[in-house]
Amino acid sequence: MKMKEKFTILIADRNRHVRDFLAREMMKEGYGIQSAKNNREVLECISRHDFVDLLILDLDLSDADEIEILESLKAQFPSVPVVVHSFLSDYNNCLDSLNAAALVEKEGNSIDRLKEVVSELLGKVKQSTDNESKKAAHTKLNDLFHRESERL
């Protein structure tokens, strides 16, 4: 299920081993990878690198409340889809308010599901980008056509 276009994923997890594992698995799928171990690094990375296409986020980061993290991300970077990859049973009381693009339970075999979700979401990002490009090209052609017809 490799992507043909190079997308960049930011992986945020306080556990270095999980970050490394997810990075290896996602690089095998052809994605570029950035990583962060806490909320501060997530915000710095996204603001420094506007080419982050998707965020895989473990809610158990050391320096912020889970709702605070997602609200901050949605407010500052609304176009970046967030996939929550956590032990969701720890967050039963707030799952409805998580406003994430997808939720994937962190468990032994979750990597395949995570890859599926990431591929699907990035496919939608690409389709949206393609549609915007087509609209922009259509508008330019329309403008050119009108200018030429006015000139004649």
C-alpha positions as CSV (number, residue, x, y, z in Angstrom):
1,M,0.0,0.0,0.0
2,K,2.9,2.4,-0.7
3,M,2.1,5.9,-1.6
4,K,3.5,7.2,-4.9
5,E,3.7,10.8,-3.8
6,K,6.1,11.7,-0.9
7,F,4.1,12.8,2.1
8,T,5.6,13.8,5.4
9,I,4.2,12.4,8.7
10,L,5.0,13.7,12.1
11,I,5.0,11.0,14.8
12,A,4.5,12.2,18.3
13,D,5.0,9.7,21.1
14,R,6.9,10.0,24.4
15,N,8.3,6.5,24.0
16,R,11.4,6.6,21.8
17,H,11.0,2.9,20.9
18,V,7.4,3.5,19.7
19,R,8.5,6.5,17.7
20,D,11.4,4.6,16.1
21,F,9.2,1.6,15.3
22,L,6.4,3.7,13.7
23,A,9.0,5.7,11.8
24,R,10.6,2.5,10.4
25,E,7.2,1.1,9.4
26,M,6.0,4.4,7.8
27,M,9.3,4.9,5.9
28,K,8.8,1.4,4.4
29,E,5.6,2.8,3.0
30,G,7.5,5.6,1.4
31,Y,6.6,8.5,3.7
32,G,9.0,11.1,5.0
33,I,9.2,11.2,8.8
34,Q,9.6,13.8,11.5
35,S,9.3,12.9,15.2
36,A,8.5,14.6,18.4
37,K,8.5,13.4,22.0
38,N,6.3,16.1,23.6
39,N,3.6,18.7,22.8
40,R,6.2,21.5,22.6
41,E,8.2,19.6,19.9
42,V,5.0,18.8,18.0
43,L,4.0,22.5,17.8
44,E,7.6,23.6,16.9
45,C,7.9,20.9,14.2
46,I,4.6,21.8,12.5
47,S,5.2,25.5,12.7
48,R,8.8,25.1,11.4
49,H,8.0,22.6,8.7
50,D,4.8,23.6,6.9
51,F,5.2,20.4,4.9
52,V,3.8,18.1,7.6
53,D,0.9,16.4,5.9
54,L,-0.3,14.3,8.8
55,L,0.3,13.8,12.5
56,I,0.2,10.5,14.4
57,L,-0.3,11.5,18.0
58,D,-0.2,9.5,21.2
59,L,-2.2,11.5,23.7
60,D,0.0,10.5,26.6
61,L,2.6,13.3,26.0
62,S,4.3,14.6,29.0
63,D,3.7,18.3,28.8
64,A,0.1,18.8,28.0
65,D,-3.5,17.6,28.6
66,E,-4.9,15.5,25.7
67,I,-7.8,17.8,24.9
68,E,-5.4,20.8,25.1
69,I,-3.1,19.3,22.6
70,L,-5.8,18.6,20.0
71,E,-7.5,22.0,20.5
72,S,-4.2,23.8,20.1
73,L,-3.4,21.8,16.9
74,K,-6.8,22.4,15.4
75,A,-6.7,26.1,16.2
76,Q,-3.2,26.6,14.8
77,F,-3.0,24.0,12.0
78,P,-6.5,23.1,10.9
79,S,-5.4,21.5,7.6
80,V,-3.2,18.9,9.3
81,P,-5.1,15.7,9.9
82,V,-4.5,14.1,13.3
83,V,-4.6,10.3,13.9
84,V,-4.8,9.6,17.5
85,H,-2.8,6.4,18.3
86,S,-3.2,5.7,22.0
87,F,-4.5,3.3,24.5
88,L,-8.0,4.6,23.9
89,S,-9.5,2.9,27.0
90,D,-7.5,5.4,29.0
91,Y,-9.6,8.1,27.4
92,N,-13.1,6.7,27.5
93,N,-14.4,9.7,29.3
94,C,-13.3,12.1,26.5
95,L,-13.3,10.1,23.2
96,D,-16.3,12.1,21.9
97,S,-14.5,15.4,22.3
98,L,-11.2,14.3,20.7
99,N,-12.0,15.9,17.3
100,A,-9.4,13.8,15.5
101,A,-9.4,12.6,11.9
102,A,-9.1,9.0,13.1
103,L,-8.6,7.0,16.3
104,V,-6.5,3.9,16.3
105,E,-6.1,1.7,19.4
106,K,-2.5,1.2,20.3
107,E,-2.1,-2.6,20.6
108,G,0.2,-5.3,19.4
109,N,-1.1,-5.5,15.8
110,S,-2.3,-1.9,15.3
111,I,0.4,-1.0,12.8
112,D,-1.5,-2.5,9.9
113,R,-4.6,-0.6,10.8
114,L,-2.6,2.6,11.4
115,K,-1.0,2.2,7.9
116,E,-4.5,1.8,6.4
117,V,-5.8,4.9,8.1
118,V,-2.8,7.0,7.2
119,S,-3.0,5.9,3.5
120,E,-6.7,6.6,3.3
121,L,-6.3,10.1,4.9
122,L,-3.4,11.1,2.8
123,G,-5.3,9.9,-0.3
124,K,-8.0,12.4,0.7
125,V,-5.4,15.1,1.2
126,K,-3.9,14.4,-2.2
127,Q,-7.4,14.4,-3.8
128,S,-8.2,17.7,-2.1
129,T,-4.9,19.2,-3.3
130,D,-5.5,17.9,-6.8
131,N,-9.0,19.4,-6.9
132,E,-7.7,22.8,-5.7
133,S,-5.0,22.7,-8.4
134,K,-7.6,21.9,-11.0
135,K,-9.8,24.7,-9.8
136,A,-6.8,27.1,-9.9
137,A,-5.9,26.0,-13.4
138,H,-9.5,26.3,-14.6
139,T,-9.7,29.8,-13.2
140,K,-6.4,30.8,-14.9
141,L,-7.7,29.4,-18.2
142,N,-11.0,31.3,-17.8
143,D,-9.2,34.5,-17.1
144,L,-6.9,34.0,-20.1
145,F,-9.9,33.2,-22.3
146,H,-11.8,36.4,-21.1
147,R,-8.7,38.6,-21.7
148,E,-8.2,37.2,-25.2
149,S,-11.9,37.6,-26.1
150,E,-11.9,41.2,-24.8
151,R,-8.8,41.9,-26.9
152,L,-10.5,40.6,-30.1
